Amino acid sequence: MASRFMRRAIAGERGVFSLKGLPFGSYYVVALDRVPDDGSDAWQDPEFLAALVQNATTLTVRDGQSQTIDLRPVTR
């Protein structure tokens, strides 16, 4: 399921990742040590996402803005 409000990125060796094209708004951001392995879209399951909110960082993005945040992986 594609959504312009949800993204998944894989961090490189140094833990850096980039997301582009998010519309203005507030987002939950979380780093995971792994995503669910029961299907390619399993990470978009509403129950899985709801469980992540308590460990997520809230980030507000404005048009054309670039931001840097530090995240610690959540073990699931």
N, CA, C and O atoms as a Maestro MAE file, in Angstrom:
{
 s_m_m2io_version
 :::
 2.0.0
}

f_m_ct {
 s_m_title
 :::
 protein
 m_atom[304] {
  # First column is atom index #
  i_m_mmod_type
  r_m_x_coord
  r_m_y_coord
  r_m_z_coord
  i_m_residue_number
  s_m_chain_name
  s_m_pdb_residue_name
  s_m_pdb_atom_name
  i_m_atomic_number
  :::
  1 25 0.849 -1.171 0.000 1 A "MET " " N  " 7
  2 3 0.000 0.000 0.000 1 A "MET " " CA " 6
  3 2 0.899 1.240 0.000 1 A "MET " " C  " 6
  4 15 1.692 1.427 0.922 1 A "MET " " O  " 8
  5 25 0.784 2.059 -0.994 2 A "ALA " " N  " 7
  6 3 1.590 3.271 -1.082 2 A "ALA " " CA " 6
  7 2 0.841 4.435 -0.430 2 A "ALA " " C  " 6
  8 15 -0.371 4.579 -0.587 2 A "ALA " " O  " 8
  9 25 1.579 5.250 0.295 3 A "SER " " N  " 7
  10 3 0.990 6.422 0.944 3 A "SER " " CA " 6
  11 2 2.003 7.553 0.911 3 A "SER " " C  " 6
  12 15 3.191 7.336 1.150 3 A "SER " " O  " 8
  13 25 1.547 8.729 0.622 4 A "ARG " " N  " 7
  14 3 2.468 9.862 0.645 4 A "ARG " " CA " 6
  15 2 2.757 10.329 2.067 4 A "ARG " " C  " 6
  16 15 3.601 11.203 2.267 4 A "ARG " " O  " 8
  17 25 2.061 9.754 3.069 5 A "PHE " " N  " 7
  18 3 2.255 10.135 4.461 5 A "PHE " " CA " 6
  19 2 3.058 9.113 5.258 5 A "PHE " " C  " 6
  20 15 3.397 9.362 6.415 5 A "PHE " " O  " 8
  21 25 3.363 7.977 4.658 6 A "MET " " N  " 7
  22 3 4.131 6.936 5.350 6 A "MET " " CA " 6
  23 2 5.330 6.569 4.494 6 A "MET " " C  " 6
  24 15 5.219 6.414 3.278 6 A "MET " " O  " 8
  25 25 6.475 6.433 5.145 7 A "ARG " " N  " 7
  26 3 7.683 6.041 4.432 7 A "ARG " " CA " 6
  27 2 8.460 5.041 5.264 7 A "ARG " " C  " 6
  28 15 8.353 4.998 6.489 7 A "ARG " " O  " 8
  29 25 9.225 4.258 4.579 8 A "ARG " " N  " 7
  30 3 10.155 3.321 5.211 8 A "ARG " " CA " 6
  31 2 11.502 3.560 4.558 8 A "ARG " " C  " 6
  32 15 11.605 3.614 3.333 8 A "ARG " " O  " 8
  33 25 12.533 3.702 5.375 9 A "ALA " " N  " 7
  34 3 13.886 3.898 4.861 9 A "ALA " " CA " 6
  35 2 14.820 2.942 5.581 9 A "ALA " " C  " 6
  36 15 14.619 2.630 6.755 9 A "ALA " " O  " 8
  37 25 15.819 2.489 4.889 10 A "ILE " " N  " 7
  38 3 16.821 1.619 5.489 10 A "ILE " " CA " 6
  39 2 18.089 2.439 5.681 10 A "ILE " " C  " 6
  40 15 18.602 3.050 4.744 10 A "ILE " " O  " 8
  41 25 18.578 2.439 6.906 11 A "ALA " " N  " 7
  42 3 19.785 3.214 7.231 11 A "ALA " " CA " 6
  43 2 21.015 2.532 6.647 11 A "ALA " " C  " 6
  44 15 21.085 1.307 6.549 11 A "ALA " " O  " 8
  45 25 21.973 3.356 6.266 12 A "GLY " " N  " 7
  46 3 23.240 2.848 5.754 12 A "GLY " " CA " 6
  47 2 24.168 2.430 6.891 12 A "GLY " " C  " 6
  48 15 23.764 2.381 8.053 12 A "GLY " " O  " 8
  49 25 25.394 2.134 6.546 13 A "GLU " " N  " 7
  50 3 26.400 1.675 7.515 13 A "GLU " " CA " 6
  51 2 26.532 2.585 8.728 13 A "GLU " " C  " 6
  52 15 26.665 2.107 9.855 13 A "GLU " " O  " 8
  53 25 26.494 3.870 8.504 14 A "ARG " " N  " 7
  54 3 26.663 4.826 9.595 14 A "ARG " " CA " 6
  55 2 25.341 5.204 10.259 14 A "ARG " " C  " 6
  56 15 25.302 6.101 11.101 14 A "ARG " " O  " 8
  57 25 24.262 4.523 9.882 15 A "GLY " " N  " 7
  58 3 22.966 4.784 10.495 15 A "GLY " " CA " 6
  59 2 22.231 5.970 9.919 15 A "GLY " " C  " 6
  60 15 21.259 6.437 10.512 15 A "GLY " " O  " 8
  61 25 22.667 6.470 8.778 16 A "VAL " " N  " 7
  62 3 22.061 7.648 8.166 16 A "VAL " " CA " 6
  63 2 20.996 7.206 7.159 16 A "VAL " " C  " 6
  64 15 21.192 6.257 6.400 16 A "VAL " " O  " 8
  65 25 19.877 7.910 7.172 17 A "PHE " " N  " 7
  66 3 18.828 7.654 6.190 17 A "PHE " " CA " 6
  67 2 18.235 8.984 5.758 17 A "PHE " " C  " 6
  68 15 18.426 10.005 6.419 17 A "PHE " " O  " 8
  69 25 17.515 8.965 4.646 18 A "SER " " N  " 7
  70 3 16.915 10.175 4.117 18 A "SER " " CA " 6
  71 2 15.529 9.856 3.575 18 A "SER " " C  " 6
  72 15 15.325 8.820 2.943 18 A "SER " " O  " 8
  73 25 14.590 10.741 3.824 19 A "LEU " " N  " 7
  74 3 13.241 10.636 3.275 19 A "LEU " " CA " 6
  75 2 12.947 11.929 2.540 19 A "LEU " " C  " 6
  76 15 13.221 13.018 3.045 19 A "LEU " " O  " 8
  77 25 12.389 11.806 1.349 20 A "LYS " " N  " 7
  78 3 12.095 12.994 0.552 20 A "LYS " " CA " 6
  79 2 10.633 12.996 0.139 20 A "LYS " " C  " 6
  80 15 10.001 11.945 0.029 20 A "LYS " " O  " 8
  81 25 10.110 14.182 -0.085 21 A "GLY " " N  " 7
  82 3 8.780 14.324 -0.633 21 A "GLY " " CA " 6
  83 2 7.630 14.214 0.360 21 A "GLY " " C  " 6
  84 15 6.482 14.034 -0.047 21 A "GLY " " O  " 8
  85 25 7.919 14.319 1.652 22 A "LEU " " N  " 7
  86 3 6.829 14.300 2.630 22 A "LEU " " CA " 6
  87 2 6.128 15.651 2.629 22 A "LEU " " C  " 6
  88 15 6.793 16.687 2.656 22 A "LEU " " O  " 8
  89 25 4.803 15.659 2.598 23 A "PRO " " N  " 7
  90 3 4.093 16.931 2.666 23 A "PRO " " CA " 6
  91 2 4.193 17.533 4.067 23 A "PRO " " C  " 6
  92 15 4.481 16.832 5.037 23 A "PRO " " O  " 8
  93 25 3.952 18.837 4.157 24 A "PHE " " N  " 7
  94 3 3.951 19.545 5.437 24 A "PHE " " CA " 6
  95 2 3.083 18.793 6.433 24 A "PHE " " C  " 6
  96 15 1.987 18.343 6.097 24 A "PHE " " O  " 8
  97 25 3.576 18.657 7.662 25 A "GLY " " N  " 7
  98 3 2.786 18.016 8.705 25 A "GLY " " CA " 6
  99 2 3.657 17.481 9.815 25 A "GLY " " C  " 6
  100 15 4.883 17.578 9.762 25 A "GLY " " O  " 8
  101 25 3.018 16.917 10.819 26 A "SER " " N  " 7
  102 3 3.715 16.281 11.941 26 A "SER " " CA " 6
  103 2 3.688 14.781 11.739 26 A "SER " " C  " 6
  104 15 2.677 14.215 11.322 26 A "SER " " O  " 8
  105 25 4.809 14.142 12.038 27 A "TYR " " N  " 7
  106 3 4.977 12.711 11.807 27 A "TYR " " CA " 6
  107 2 5.577 12.040 13.038 27 A "TYR " " C  " 6
  108 15 6.292 12.666 13.821 27 A "TYR " " O  " 8
  109 25 5.275 10.771 13.189 28 A "TYR " " N  " 7
  110 3 5.963 9.931 14.156 28 A "TYR " " CA " 6
  111 2 7.136 9.297 13.435 28 A "TYR " " C  " 6
  112 15 6.995 8.804 12.316 28 A "TYR " " O  " 8
  113 25 8.304 9.313 14.083 29 A "VAL " " N  " 7
  114 3 9.509 8.723 13.506 29 A "VAL " " CA " 6
  115 2 10.059 7.719 14.508 29 A "VAL " " C  " 6
  116 15 10.194 8.028 15.692 29 A "VAL " " O  " 8
  117 25 10.373 6.530 14.041 30 A "VAL " " N  " 7
  118 3 10.913 5.501 14.920 30 A "VAL " " CA " 6
  119 2 11.932 4.672 14.147 30 A "VAL " " C  " 6
  120 15 11.754 4.397 12.960 30 A "VAL " " O  " 8
  121 25 12.992 4.283 14.828 31 A "ALA " " N  " 7
  122 3 14.001 3.392 14.244 31 A "ALA " " CA " 6
  123 2 13.769 1.999 14.817 31 A "ALA " " C  " 6
  124 15 13.605 1.837 16.026 31 A "ALA " " O  " 8
  125 25 13.756 1.007 13.952 32 A "LEU " " N  " 7
  126 3 13.547 -0.372 14.374 32 A "LEU " " CA " 6
  127 2 14.773 -1.212 14.048 32 A "LEU " " C  " 6
  128 15 15.449 -0.976 13.046 32 A "LEU " " O  " 8
  129 25 15.054 -2.188 14.894 33 A "ASP " " N  " 7
  130 3 16.151 -3.089 14.591 33 A "ASP " " CA " 6
  131 2 15.758 -4.057 13.479 33 A "ASP " " C  " 6
  132 15 16.620 -4.590 12.781 33 A "ASP " " O  " 8
  133 25 14.457 -4.283 13.316 34 A "ARG " " N  " 7
  134 3 13.943 -5.076 12.194 34 A "ARG " " CA " 6
  135 2 12.443 -4.807 12.056 34 A "ARG " " C  " 6
  136 15 11.782 -4.406 13.014 34 A "ARG " " O  " 8
  137 25 11.927 -5.030 10.868 35 A "VAL " " N  " 7
  138 3 10.492 -4.871 10.616 35 A "VAL " " CA " 6
  139 2 9.848 -6.254 10.604 35 A "VAL " " C  " 6
  140 15 10.549 -7.257 10.468 35 A "VAL " " O  " 8
  141 25 8.535 -6.323 10.743 36 A "PRO " " N  " 7
  142 3 7.876 -7.627 10.711 36 A "PRO " " CA " 6
  143 2 8.210 -8.359 9.416 36 A "PRO " " C  " 6
  144 15 8.288 -7.744 8.352 36 A "PRO " " O  " 8
  145 25 8.406 -9.658 9.507 37 A "ASP " " N  " 7
  146 3 8.797 -10.413 8.317 37 A "ASP " " CA " 6
  147 2 7.659 -11.246 7.734 37 A "ASP " " C  " 6
  148 15 7.898 -12.184 6.973 37 A "ASP " " O  " 8
  149 25 6.430 -10.904 8.091 38 A "ASP " " N  " 7
  150 3 5.294 -11.650 7.562 38 A "ASP " " CA " 6
  151 2 4.615 -10.910 6.406 38 A "ASP " " C  " 6
  152 15 3.412 -10.650 6.442 38 A "ASP " " O  " 8
  153 25 5.403 -10.578 5.384 39 A "GLY " " N  " 7
  154 3 4.898 -9.912 4.190 39 A "GLY " " CA " 6
  155 2 5.533 -8.552 3.998 39 A "GLY " " C  " 6
  156 15 5.912 -7.889 4.964 39 A "GLY " " O  " 8
  157 25 5.646 -8.142 2.749 40 A "SER " " N  " 7
  158 3 6.340 -6.886 2.440 40 A "SER " " CA " 6
  159 2 5.618 -5.647 2.972 40 A "SER " " C  " 6
  160 15 6.246 -4.610 3.182 40 A "SER " " O  " 8
  161 25 4.305 -5.746 3.192 41 A "ASP " " N  " 7
  162 3 3.549 -4.607 3.718 41 A "ASP " " CA " 6
  163 2 3.221 -4.741 5.199 41 A "ASP " " C  " 6
  164 15 2.454 -3.939 5.731 41 A "ASP " " O  " 8
  165 25 3.786 -5.738 5.879 42 A "ALA " " N  " 7
  166 3 3.463 -5.992 7.288 42 A "ALA " " CA " 6
  167 2 3.788 -4.800 8.175 42 A "ALA " " C  " 6
  168 15 3.129 -4.597 9.194 42 A "ALA " " O  " 8
  169 25 4.791 -4.005 7.809 43 A "TRP " " N  " 7
  170 3 5.169 -2.848 8.617 43 A "TRP " " CA " 6
  171 2 4.080 -1.771 8.603 43 A "TRP " " C  " 6
  172 15 4.105 -0.866 9.437 43 A "TRP " " O  " 8
  173 25 3.129 -1.853 7.675 44 A "GLN " " N  " 7
  174 3 2.050 -0.872 7.583 44 A "GLN " " CA " 6
  175 2 0.785 -1.313 8.313 44 A "GLN " " C  " 6
  176 15 -0.230 -0.619 8.247 44 A "GLN " " O  " 8
  177 25 0.819 -2.442 9.002 45 A "ASP " " N  " 7
  178 3 -0.332 -2.939 9.744 45 A "ASP " " CA " 6
  179 2 -0.706 -1.926 10.828 45 A "ASP " " C  " 6
  180 15 0.152 -1.524 11.614 45 A "ASP " " O  " 8
  181 25 -1.974 -1.509 10.880 46 A "PRO " " N  " 7
  182 3 -2.387 -0.497 11.868 46 A "PRO " " CA " 6
  183 2 -2.060 -0.862 13.318 46 A "PRO " " C  " 6
  184 15 -1.667 0.012 14.090 46 A "PRO " " O  " 8
  185 25 -2.209 -2.104 13.697 47 A "GLU " " N  " 7
  186 3 -1.895 -2.509 15.075 47 A "GLU " " CA " 6
  187 2 -0.396 -2.404 15.352 47 A "GLU " " C  " 6
  188 15 0.011 -1.965 16.428 47 A "GLU " " O  " 8
  189 25 0.413 -2.803 14.393 48 A "PHE " " N  " 7
  190 3 1.872 -2.693 14.543 48 A "PHE " " CA " 6
  191 2 2.266 -1.224 14.691 48 A "PHE " " C  " 6
  192 15 3.048 -0.878 15.576 48 A "PHE " " O  " 8
  193 25 1.731 -0.365 13.833 49 A "LEU " " N  " 7
  194 3 2.062 1.064 13.889 49 A "LEU " " CA " 6
  195 2 1.595 1.701 15.193 49 A "LEU " " C  " 6
  196 15 2.315 2.514 15.774 49 A "LEU " " O  " 8
  197 25 0.407 1.347 15.658 50 A "ALA " " N  " 7
  198 3 -0.110 1.903 16.915 50 A "ALA " " CA " 6
  199 2 0.802 1.542 18.084 50 A "ALA " " C  " 6
  200 15 0.993 2.347 18.995 50 A "ALA " " O  " 8
  201 25 1.366 0.336 18.062 51 A "ALA " " N  " 7
  202 3 2.261 -0.095 19.138 51 A "ALA " " CA " 6
  203 2 3.577 0.685 19.126 51 A "ALA " " C  " 6
  204 15 4.245 0.780 20.155 51 A "ALA " " O  " 8
  205 25 3.953 1.237 17.983 52 A "LEU " " N  " 7
  206 3 5.209 1.986 17.875 52 A "LEU " " CA " 6
  207 2 5.112 3.414 18.413 52 A "LEU " " C  " 6
  208 15 6.128 4.007 18.778 52 A "LEU " " O  " 8
  209 25 3.919 3.962 18.462 53 A "VAL " " N  " 7
  210 3 3.732 5.369 18.826 53 A "VAL " " CA " 6
  211 2 4.360 5.712 20.170 53 A "VAL " " C  " 6
  212 15 4.943 6.787 20.308 53 A "VAL " " O  " 8
  213 25 4.262 4.846 21.151 54 A "GLN " " N  " 7
  214 3 4.798 5.153 22.484 54 A "GLN " " CA " 6
  215 2 6.316 5.328 22.475 54 A "GLN " " C  " 6
  216 15 6.858 5.974 23.372 54 A "GLN " " O  " 8
  217 25 7.009 4.773 21.493 55 A "ASN " " N  " 7
  218 3 8.472 4.901 21.403 55 A "ASN " " CA " 6
  219 2 8.921 5.850 20.296 55 A "ASN " " C  " 6
  220 15 10.119 5.993 20.050 55 A "ASN " " O  " 8
  221 25 7.979 6.490 19.637 56 A "ALA " " N  " 7
  222 3 8.300 7.326 18.481 56 A "ALA " " CA " 6
  223 2 8.663 8.754 18.888 56 A "ALA " " C  " 6
  224 15 8.268 9.239 19.949 56 A "ALA " " O  " 8
  225 25 9.412 9.397 18.031 57 A "THR " " N  " 7
  226 3 9.728 10.814 18.147 57 A "THR " " CA " 6
  227 2 8.785 11.563 17.207 57 A "THR " " C  " 6
  228 15 8.564 11.125 16.078 57 A "THR " " O  " 8
  229 25 8.231 12.678 17.657 58 A "THR " " N  " 7
  230 3 7.363 13.483 16.797 58 A "THR " " CA " 6
  231 2 8.215 14.525 16.086 58 A "THR " " C  " 6
  232 15 9.035 15.205 16.702 58 A "THR " " O  " 8
  233 25 8.006 14.637 14.788 59 A "LEU " " N  " 7
  234 3 8.787 15.558 13.965 59 A "LEU " " CA " 6
  235 2 7.828 16.333 13.070 59 A "LEU " " C  " 6
  236 15 6.982 15.738 12.401 59 A "LEU " " O  " 8
  237 25 7.956 17.657 13.056 60 A "THR " " N  " 7
  238 3 7.142 18.476 12.162 60 A "THR " " CA " 6
  239 2 7.992 18.878 10.968 60 A "THR " " C  " 6
  240 15 9.094 19.405 11.115 60 A "THR " " O  " 8
  241 25 7.456 18.618 9.787 61 A "VAL " " N  " 7
  242 3 8.159 18.898 8.532 61 A "VAL " " CA " 6
  243 2 7.435 20.024 7.813 61 A "VAL " " C  " 6
  244 15 6.211 20.014 7.684 61 A "VAL " " O  " 8
  245 25 8.207 20.988 7.350 62 A "ARG " " N  " 7
  246 3 7.660 22.072 6.547 62 A "ARG " " CA " 6
  247 2 8.147 21.895 5.111 62 A "ARG " " C  " 6
  248 15 9.162 21.237 4.883 62 A "ARG " " O  " 8
  249 25 7.451 22.463 4.157 63 A "ASP " " N  " 7
  250 3 7.820 22.317 2.751 63 A "ASP " " CA " 6
  251 2 9.265 22.733 2.504 63 A "ASP " " C  " 6
  252 15 9.685 23.816 2.911 63 A "ASP " " O  " 8
  253 25 10.016 21.873 1.840 64 A "GLY " " N  " 7
  254 3 11.403 22.168 1.478 64 A "GLY " " CA " 6
  255 2 12.388 22.107 2.625 64 A "GLY " " C  " 6
  256 15 13.565 22.411 2.434 64 A "GLY " " O  " 8
  257 25 11.952 21.730 3.791 65 A "GLN " " N  " 7
  258 3 12.812 21.728 4.971 65 A "GLN " " CA " 6
  259 2 13.630 20.442 5.058 65 A "GLN " " C  " 6
  260 15 13.168 19.366 4.679 65 A "GLN " " O  " 8
  261 25 14.844 20.578 5.560 66 A "SER " " N  " 7
  262 3 15.710 19.433 5.831 66 A "SER " " CA " 6
  263 2 15.983 19.409 7.329 66 A "SER " " C  " 6
  264 15 16.292 20.443 7.921 66 A "SER " " O  " 8
  265 25 15.871 18.228 7.947 67 A "GLN " " N  " 7
  266 3 16.093 18.112 9.380 67 A "GLN " " CA " 6
  267 2 16.981 16.912 9.685 67 A "GLN " " C  " 6
  268 15 17.054 15.958 8.911 67 A "GLN " " O  " 8
  269 25 17.648 16.984 10.821 68 A "THR " " N  " 7
  270 3 18.460 15.882 11.317 68 A "THR " " CA " 6
  271 2 17.958 15.539 12.711 68 A "THR " " C  " 6
  272 15 17.753 16.421 13.545 68 A "THR " " O  " 8
  273 25 17.761 14.232 12.958 69 A "ILE " " N  " 7
  274 3 17.349 13.789 14.289 69 A "ILE " " CA " 6
  275 2 18.170 12.548 14.658 69 A "ILE " " C  " 6
  276 15 18.622 11.804 13.787 69 A "ILE " " O  " 8
  277 25 18.351 12.344 15.947 70 A "ASP " " N  " 7
  278 3 19.030 11.155 16.451 70 A "ASP " " CA " 6
  279 2 17.966 10.196 16.981 70 A "ASP " " C  " 6
  280 15 17.088 10.586 17.750 70 A "ASP " " O  " 8
  281 25 18.059 8.937 16.557 71 A "LEU " " N  " 7
  282 3 17.113 7.916 16.999 71 A "LEU " " CA " 6
  283 2 17.875 6.713 17.526 71 A "LEU " " C  " 6
  284 15 18.971 6.406 17.057 71 A "LEU " " O  " 8
  285 25 17.301 6.047 18.485 72 A "ARG " " N  " 7
  286 3 17.825 4.784 18.999 72 A "ARG " " CA " 6
  287 2 16.862 3.697 18.552 72 A "ARG " " C  " 6
  288 15 15.650 3.879 18.673 72 A "ARG " " O  " 8
  289 25 17.349 2.577 18.041 73 A "PRO " " N  " 7
  290 3 16.446 1.519 17.570 73 A "PRO " " CA " 6
  291 2 15.572 0.947 18.694 73 A "PRO " " C  " 6
  292 15 16.017 0.749 19.824 73 A "PRO " " O  " 8
  293 25 14.334 0.696 18.338 74 A "VAL " " N  " 7
  294 3 13.372 0.051 19.214 74 A "VAL " " CA " 6
  295 2 13.398 -1.434 18.870 74 A "VAL " " C  " 6
  296 15 13.302 -1.805 17.700 74 A "VAL " " O  " 8
  297 25 13.527 -2.269 19.873 75 A "THR " " N  " 7
  298 3 13.516 -3.711 19.643 75 A "THR " " CA " 6
  299 2 12.084 -4.198 19.646 75 A "THR " " C  " 6
  300 15 11.352 -3.957 20.606 75 A "THR " " O  " 8
  301 25 11.676 -4.866 18.609 76 A "ARG " " N  " 7
  302 3 10.298 -5.390 18.495 76 A "ARG " " CA " 6
  303 2 10.333 -6.890 18.454 76 A "ARG " " C  " 6
  304 15 9.285 -7.530 18.360 76 A "ARG " " O  " 8
  :::
 }
 m_bond[303] {
  # First column is bond index #
  i_m_from
  i_m_to
  i_m_order
  :::
  1 1 2 1
  2 2 3 1
  3 3 4 2
  4 3 5 1
  5 5 6 1
  6 6 7 1
  7 7 8 2
  8 7 9 1
  9 9 10 1
  10 10 11 1
  11 11 12 2
  12 11 13 1
  13 13 14 1
  14 14 15 1
  15 15 16 2
  16 15 17 1
  17 17 18 1
  18 18 19 1
  19 19 20 2
  20 19 21 1
  21 21 22 1
  22 22 23 1
  23 23 24 2
  24 23 25 1
  25 25 26 1
  26 26 27 1
  27 27 28 2
  28 27 29 1
  29 29 30 1
  30 30 31 1
  31 31 32 2
  32 31 33 1
  33 33 34 1
  34 34 35 1
  35 35 36 2
  36 35 37 1
  37 37 38 1
  38 38 39 1
  39 39 40 2
  40 39 41 1
  41 41 42 1
  42 42 43 1
  43 43 44 2
  44 43 45 1
  45 45 46 1
  46 46 47 1
  47 47 48 2
  48 47 49 1
  49 49 50 1
  50 50 51 1
  51 51 52 2
  52 51 53 1
  53 53 54 1
  54 54 55 1
  55 55 56 2
  56 55 57 1
  57 57 58 1
  58 58 59 1
  59 59 60 2
  60 59 61 1
  61 61 62 1
  62 62 63 1
  63 63 64 2
  64 63 65 1
  65 65 66 1
  66 66 67 1
  67 67 68 2
  68 67 69 1
  69 69 70 1
  70 70 71 1
  71 71 72 2
  72 71 73 1
  73 73 74 1
  74 74 75 1
  75 75 76 2
  76 75 77 1
  77 77 78 1
  78 78 79 1
  79 79 80 2
  80 79 81 1
  81 81 82 1
  82 82 83 1
  83 83 84 2
  84 83 85 1
  85 85 86 1
  86 86 87 1
  87 87 88 2
  88 87 89 1
  89 89 90 1
  90 90 91 1
  91 91 92 2
  92 91 93 1
  93 93 94 1
  94 94 95 1
  95 95 96 2
  96 95 97 1
  97 97 98 1
  98 98 99 1
  99 99 100 2
  100 99 101 1
  101 101 102 1
  102 102 103 1
  103 103 104 2
  104 103 105 1
  105 105 106 1
  106 106 107 1
  107 107 108 2
  108 107 109 1
  109 109 110 1
  110 110 111 1
  111 111 112 2
  112 111 113 1
  113 113 114 1
  114 114 115 1
  115 115 116 2
  116 115 117 1
  117 117 118 1
  118 118 119 1
  119 119 120 2
  120 119 121 1
  121 121 122 1
  122 122 123 1
  123 123 124 2
  124 123 125 1
  125 125 126 1
  126 126 127 1
  127 127 128 2
  128 127 129 1
  129 129 130 1
  130 130 131 1
  131 131 132 2
  132 131 133 1
  133 133 134 1
  134 134 135 1
  135 135 136 2
  136 135 137 1
  137 137 138 1
  138 138 139 1
  139 139 140 2
  140 139 141 1
  141 141 142 1
  142 142 143 1
  143 143 144 2
  144 143 145 1
  145 145 146 1
  146 146 147 1
  147 147 148 2
  148 147 149 1
  149 149 150 1
  150 150 151 1
  151 151 152 2
  152 151 153 1
  153 153 154 1
  154 154 155 1
  155 155 156 2
  156 155 157 1
  157 157 158 1
  158 158 159 1
  159 159 160 2
  160 159 161 1
  161 161 162 1
  162 162 163 1
  163 163 164 2
  164 163 165 1
  165 165 166 1
  166 166 167 1
  167 167 168 2
  168 167 169 1
  169 169 170 1
  170 170 171 1
  171 171 172 2
  172 171 173 1
  173 173 174 1
  174 174 175 1
  175 175 176 2
  176 175 177 1
  177 177 178 1
  178 178 179 1
  179 179 180 2
  180 179 181 1
  181 181 182 1
  182 182 183 1
  183 183 184 2
  184 183 185 1
  185 185 186 1
  186 186 187 1
  187 187 188 2
  188 187 189 1
  189 189 190 1
  190 190 191 1
  191 191 192 2
  192 191 193 1
  193 193 194 1
  194 194 195 1
  195 195 196 2
  196 195 197 1
  197 197 198 1
  198 198 199 1
  199 199 200 2
  200 199 201 1
  201 201 202 1
  202 202 203 1
  203 203 204 2
  204 203 205 1
  205 205 206 1
  206 206 207 1
  207 207 208 2
  208 207 209 1
  209 209 210 1
  210 210 211 1
  211 211 212 2
  212 211 213 1
  213 213 214 1
  214 214 215 1
  215 215 216 2
  216 215 217 1
  217 217 218 1
  218 218 219 1
  219 219 220 2
  220 219 221 1
  221 221 222 1
  222 222 223 1
  223 223 224 2
  224 223 225 1
  225 225 226 1
  226 226 227 1
  227 227 228 2
  228 227 229 1
  229 229 230 1
  230 230 231 1
  231 231 232 2
  232 231 233 1
  233 233 234 1
  234 234 235 1
  235 235 236 2
  236 235 237 1
  237 237 238 1
  238 238 239 1
  239 239 240 2
  240 239 241 1
  241 241 242 1
  242 242 243 1
  243 243 244 2
  244 243 245 1
  245 245 246 1
  246 246 247 1
  247 247 248 2
  248 247 249 1
  249 249 250 1
  250 250 251 1
  251 251 252 2
  252 251 253 1
  253 253 254 1
  254 254 255 1
  255 255 256 2
  256 255 257 1
  257 257 258 1
  258 258 259 1
  259 259 260 2
  260 259 261 1
  261 261 262 1
  262 262 263 1
  263 263 264 2
  264 263 265 1
  265 265 266 1
  266 266 267 1
  267 267 268 2
  268 267 269 1
  269 269 270 1
  270 270 271 1
  271 271 272 2
  272 271 273 1
  273 273 274 1
  274 274 275 1
  275 275 276 2
  276 275 277 1
  277 277 278 1
  278 278 279 1
  279 279 280 2
  280 279 281 1
  281 281 282 1
  282 282 283 1
  283 283 284 2
  284 283 285 1
  285 285 286 1
  286 286 287 1
  287 287 288 2
  288 287 289 1
  289 289 290 1
  290 290 291 1
  291 291 292 2
  292 291 293 1
  293 293 294 1
  294 294 295 1
  295 295 296 2
  296 295 297 1
  297 297 298 1
  298 298 299 1
  299 299 300 2
  300 299 301 1
  301 301 302 1
  302 302 303 1
  303 303 304 2
  :::
 }
}
